[in-house]
Amino acid sequence: MEKRKLPRFLRQEWFRYKRLGEKWRRPKGKDSKRRLGLKGRAATVKVGYRNPRELRGLHPSGLREVLVSRPEELEGLDPSAQAVRISSGVGGRKRAQILSRARELGLRVLNPGRSE
């Protein structure tokens, strides 16, 4: 099974004002054509676009992400199904320990940093 490609859900009139940004916001205007879902308008977020349950939350590589902050947490992880993401609060020394242990276990690290 493979994740479906979703359209880019962009905020209404995101191109008109820089301050709006591209982050999705639901159109709520009384006369909004996009809220009404008229033909020719950009895609609106709907439940029908949802992916199957077993595919939700997967990294694009197809592996499930596991957040790790200590080298001991790498034990028992499955290299064929799980990938490691090192927590943001981990410093340089412990990050190096996690990277070396992950390499020994054959785990993929999603955010190795500049050291590699």
SVG drawing of the C-alpha trace seen along z (x, -y; Angstrom):
<svg xmlns="http://www.w3.org/2000/svg" viewBox="-23 -42 54 48">
<polyline fill="none" stroke="black" stroke-width="0.4" points="0.0,0.0 1.3,-3.5 0.4,-6.9 -1.7,-9.0 -0.4,-12.3 -2.4,-15.1 -3.0,-18.5 -1.4,-21.6 -4.0,-22.9 -3.3,-26.7 -5.1,-29.4 -7.7,-31.4 -6.1,-34.4 -2.6,-33.4 -1.2,-34.9 -2.7,-38.3 -1.3,-39.3 2.2,-38.2 1.1,-38.4 -1.4,-35.5 1.2,-32.9 0.5,-29.6 -0.6,-27.8 -4.1,-26.3 -7.1,-28.1 -10.7,-27.2 -12.6,-29.7 -15.4,-31.1 -16.7,-34.0 -20.5,-34.3 -20.2,-34.6 -17.0,-32.7 -17.0,-30.7 -14.3,-28.4 -16.3,-27.6 -19.2,-26.6 -16.9,-24.4 -17.8,-25.8 -16.2,-24.3 -12.8,-25.6 -11.7,-26.6 -8.6,-25.2 -9.0,-22.0 -10.4,-22.3 -9.4,-20.0 -11.9,-17.2 -12.0,-13.8 -12.0,-12.0 -8.3,-12.9 -7.2,-11.0 -4.8,-8.1 -5.3,-4.6 -4.7,-4.2 -1.5,-2.1 0.1,-4.7 -0.6,-7.8 2.3,-9.3 4.9,-7.6 8.1,-9.3 8.2,-9.7 10.8,-6.8 8.0,-4.5 9.5,-4.1 7.9,-5.0 9.7,-7.7 10.9,-7.2 12.1,-10.1 15.3,-9.3 17.1,-11.4 19.5,-8.7 21.6,-5.9 19.8,-3.3 16.5,-4.0 17.9,-2.6 17.9,1.0 15.0,3.1 14.2,0.9 13.5,2.6 15.8,1.2 13.4,2.4 10.3,0.6 11.6,-2.3 13.8,-5.3 15.4,-7.4 14.9,-11.2 17.2,-12.7 15.5,-15.0 16.3,-18.7 17.6,-19.1 20.4,-16.6 23.9,-18.1 26.9,-17.3 28.5,-14.6 25.4,-12.6 24.3,-13.1 27.6,-11.5 27.0,-8.5 23.5,-8.0 24.9,-8.2 27.6,-5.7 25.2,-3.2 22.6,-3.7 25.3,-2.9 26.2,0.3 22.5,1.4 21.9,0.5 19.3,-2.2 18.6,-5.1 18.9,-8.5 16.7,-11.2 18.5,-14.2 22.2,-13.3 23.3,-17.0 26.6,-18.4 28.8,-15.7 28.2,-13.3"/>
</svg>
